[in-house]
């Protein structure tokens, strides 16, 4: 905008120069026109850069009388354009609207020396010209502000998108970590326990050892299939049978490793969304894995309780118990994340010599 007004000012001054050369008017108009042009180009850019109202008011207070004098000497196109430029610059300097309105109202007074009819006609024409210039300049300013605000909004959106991407990456990383721990970790624990059991009975009962090793092989193949599925697509939903059936299979796995486990279902069974069912399944899986690895228990109970507004899974054992340190394990951290995400709660209690209990309750 500054550049366009600078070009218009220089064009107006060139018009004055050509008029003086062609008509022989006094050279004073050239001197004053050169001063106005210098102030309207170099001076205006400096004043606008200060961004202070006092400088803008001082600029207009100097240029307005100068333009009046020029118009009095040479009431031509060039001096009229000077007035138009001055009004646009007053708007660009962001003077208060009353001040801009006063400048616009004063400018038609340059025609006071004319006859009433001619002065009125010329005054209205000049008024319309400077008013049009003021409106156009204000609209351009608003467009510039809108573009600046839009650019700022785009920058914020890019920041928000980057933050969302980082959050999604962290959530996905945590989800993959939970799946590796809950799925592959559980399967390898079962295989380990079954191999230990097979080695224990191998000298005395090779047939039973072979049966246990066969189960370990099946478990290892199932774990390998799950790893391949995860590599194929991390987001493919895990196909889980009905929850009671899946928990019964977990109890049988645990019993096969030497810890007698039984499932008790209470309440009216109902279908659950995949995410809720997966979370409850993983809670029971983690509980039984801990029973086999740490509890030293002879038996474990898995309870699936359907209440009116929630579903609860609990794993209890009769093992040695702990002092609570196990509650900081990664598996329990992952289960708490699942429970919090679903608006549920996770509890782990353990008493030395009296076993442990892990429970998850979620709405459903």
N, C-alpha and C positions, 0 to 999 in steps of 0.2 A: 504493500500500500504506500509506503514512504517513497519507493522508487517511482511509482506511477504519478504521485503528486509532484515529485521532483521534475519528472519529464514534462508534466502539464505546466509547471511554473516556468521552466526554461522556454517552453513553446510560447507562453504568454509574453515573456520578456522579448523573445525574438519578434513577436508581432508588434510590440511597442517600438523596437529598434527600426523595423521596416517602416512603420508609420512615421517616425521622426525623420528618417532619411527621405521619405517620399513627400512630406509636407513642410519640412523645414521648421518644425516646432522647436521650442527651446530645449537645449540639451539637458536641462535640469531633470526632466522626466527620465532620461537615460540613467542619470546618477542615482536617483531615488529608486528607479526600477531595478538597478543592479543591487542596491542595498537590500531591497525587499527579496529579490531572488536568492541572494546569499543567505539571508536569514531563513528563508523558507526551505532551503535545501540543507546547507551545512548546519545552520543554527537550530533548525527544527529537530534534526537527528540527534543533536547533542542534548537539547532540552528534553526530548522524549526519553532519552536514555537515563535521565536523572530520576524519573518516576516520582517527582514531587509536584504537588498541586501549585505551589507558589511559583515555581519556574514556568509552568504552563500558563498561569495567569499573567505573569510578567511578559511572556512571549506575545500573547494575544494583545496585551495593553500597548506594546510597541508596534506590532504589525498593523493593527486596526487603524490608528491615526495615519500611519504611513500610506496605507491603501487609500484612505480618504483623500489625502493630498494628491496622490497619483491620479485618482479618478477626477479630481477637480481640474488638474492640468490637462489630462488626456482621457476623456470619457469614451475610451474605445474598447475593443474586444479584449485586448491584453489586460487592462486594468480590471475589467469585469471578471476575467478569469482569476486574477489575483484574489478577488473577494471570495470566489467559489473555493479556491484552494485554502484560504484562511479559515473558512467555516469547517471544511473537512478536517483540517488540522486541529481545530478546537475540539472536535469530537474525538479525534485520535488521542489527544492529550488527556481525555477523560475528565474534562472540566464538568462541574455539576450541571445538570440539565438546565436549571434556571439561567446559569451563566451563558450556556450555548444559545438558549432561546433569546437572551438579551442581545448577543452579538448578531443573531439572525434578524432581530427586529430593528437594530440600529442601521444595518447595512443599506436598506432602501433610502435612508435619509441622504445618501450621496446625491440624490436627484432633487434636493430642495431648491436649487438655483434655477430649475426649469419652470416653465409655465405649469399651471395647475393640471391641465389635461395631459400634457406630455410627461410631466413628472409623475403623475399617478399611473400612467400607462407603463412607463419605464420602471417605476418603483415596484409595481406588482410583478413585472417580468423578472426583475432582479431578485425579488423576494422568493418567487417560485424556484428560481435557479439555485439559490443558496439553500433553500429548504430541501429541495431534491437532493442536493449534494450531502446535506446533513443526514437525511434518511438513508441514502445509499451507504454512506460511511458507517453509520450505526449498524446496518444490516451486515456489512462486511465484518465489522468487529465481532458481532454475535456469532457469525459463522466461524471466525477464527477461534473464538472461545469454545464453541461447540466441538471443533476439531481437536483442540487441545484436551478438552474433557474426554472426548472419545478415545484419543490416544492414551490418556492416563488410565481410562477404564480398560482398554485393551492390555496395557501393561499389567494392571492388577489381575486381569483374567489369566494372563500368562503365568503370573506368580502363583495364582490359586491352582491352575492346572498342574504346574510343577509340583506344588505341595501335595495335591491329590495323587499325582503319579508316585511321589515318594512314599506316601501313606499306603497306597495300594501295593507297592512293591514290598514294603515292610509287612503288610498283612499277608500277602501271598507267601513271603519267606517264612513267616511264622506258621502259616497253614501247612506248608510243605514239611517244615520241621516236625509239627505235630503228627502229620500222617506217617512220616518215616519212623518216628518213635513209637506211635501207637500201632502201626501195621507191621512194618518189617522188624522192629524191635521185639514186639510180642512174638512173632513167628520164630525168630531166632532163639528167644528164650525157651519156647516150647521144644524146639529141636534140641537145644542143649540139655534140657531136663530129660528128654526121652533117650538121648544117647547115653547119658549118665545111668539111667535106669537099665538100659540094655546091657551096658558093660557090667553092671552089678549082678545081673542074673545070668550072664552068658556062660560062666563055668557050670552052673548048676542046671540051667534050663535053656538050652540053645533055642528051642522052639519059641519060647516066650520072648527071648531076646530078639529073635528075627521078627516077631510080630511088632514089638516096640519100635525096632528100626524101620519097619515098613511104614508105621505111622509117622515117624520122623521124616522119612523120605517124602511122604505125601504132604506133610506140613512145609517142607523145604520147597517142594514144587509149587505149592500154593503161594508161598512168599515170593518165589521167582516170578510167577505170573502177575502178582500185584506190582512188583517192581517194573516189569515190562509195560503193564498198563499205565503206570505213572510216567514212564519215559515217553510213551506214545502220546499221552495228553494228560497234563496235570489237572485239568478241570473236568475230566470225565467223571460223572457221579458214580460212586461206589455202589454196586448192586448188593444190597443187604436184604436177607430174608426177613420175615416178620420178627419183631424184637424178641418175643419169647423163644422162638425157634433158634435165633442167633445166640441168645444167652445160654440155651440148653447145650448148644454145640461147644461153647466156651467151657461150661461146667464139665462136659465129657472130656475135653482136652486136658483140663486140670486133673481130673480123676485118673486119666491115663498116665500121668507123670507121678502118681503116688500120693496125691493129696485129694482125699475124697471131697467132692464138691456137689452140691445139690441146689436146684433152682426152685424157688417158691414164688408163685404169681398170685397176687391178691388184687381185688377190684375187677371191674369190667374191662376187658381188653378192648382197645380201640386203635385204629390206624393213626400213625403220627407222621408229620412231615419228615422228609429225608434228613434234614439237618438236625432235628431234635432226636430222631432215632439213632443217627450216627453218634451224637454226643453221648447218649446213654449207653450205647454199645461200647464206645471207647472207655467210658468210666468203668464198666464192669471188666473189660479187658485189662485195663491198667491195674485194677484192684486184684484180679487173679494172678497177673504177672508178678506183682509185688508179693503175693502170698507164696508163690512158688520160689521166688528168688531170696526173700528176706525173712519171711515169717517163721519158718521152721514149724509150720502148723501141720496137724494131722487131718484137719477137715476145714472146709470153708462153706459158707452159706451165701447164696446170691438171692437177693430179694428184689422183685419187680412189683411195684405198688402203683396201681392206677387209682388216683383220687379224683375228686370232682373237677378240679381245675389244674392239676399238675400230675406229673409222672415222676416216680422216684426209683432209682436203682441203688442198692446198697450191697457191699461185699464185706462180710464179717469172717474172721478166722479165729482159731483158738491157739494161735502161735505165741511166741515169746513176747510180742509187743515191742514198742520202742519208747524213747523219751520225747518223741515229736520231731526229731531231726529229719525224718524221711519226708515230712511235709514240704520241704524245700526242693524236692527233686524235680527234674525237668518234666517228667510225666504229669505230676500234679499241677505244675505251672500251666502246661498246655490244657489240662482239664478245666482249670479256673478260667482260662481265656474262653474256652467253649461255653462254659456256664454263664459267664458275664455277658457274652455276646447274645445269648438267648434269653437273658433276663432271669436266669436261675441262680442256684447257689451250690457250692461244693463244700463238703465237710470231711475232715479226716481226723479221727481220734484214735489214740493208742495208749495203752497202759502196760507198762512192763509186767510180764507174766500173765497178762489177761487178754492178749490179742489186740487186733486193730480193726477199725471199721472205716470204710470209705463210702461216701454216699453223694449222689448228685440228684438234685431235684430241679426240674424245669417246667415251665408252663406248657400245657399241652392236653 
